Amino acid sequence: MALNHSSPSKIVSNYANIRTIPAMLSVVFALASLYQFGGIATVELVWLSNYTLTAEHSVIASMGTFIIALASSETKSFEYYETWEQGVIALGPLVIVLDYLTTEVTDFILGIGDPLGYQIAFLITIVSWTVAVR
């Protein structure tokens, strides 16, 4: 029986690669949320004939990363979160989707103040993300 000996640098490298994926998901989620809630004005992909991203892209990116993060092996199952954590986790995607799909939620957010309402909505999504992936 042969033993598998890994060098310390290879072990550190492997661990760093595993930790890179959640970090990249966090960056994508934060940027998509910033874009949806007005923190970033426009995103233009020059390499794709100056293609400009839409609000729909930000919702897809936010929700996709959120689903991947919750389904990843590094997060625990939803039923193992405490009740208040479940509420916070659910609130983020609700704000993202309802802001995109309904004018009522958008009007409510803007009614808080512009840009304060969207800043609060962004903070809600970031807190939700943080609780979900901690």
Helices and strands as residue ranges (DSSP letters): H 8-36, E 44-45, G 46-48, E 51-52, H 55-71, G 78-80, H 83-101, H 103-112, H 116-133
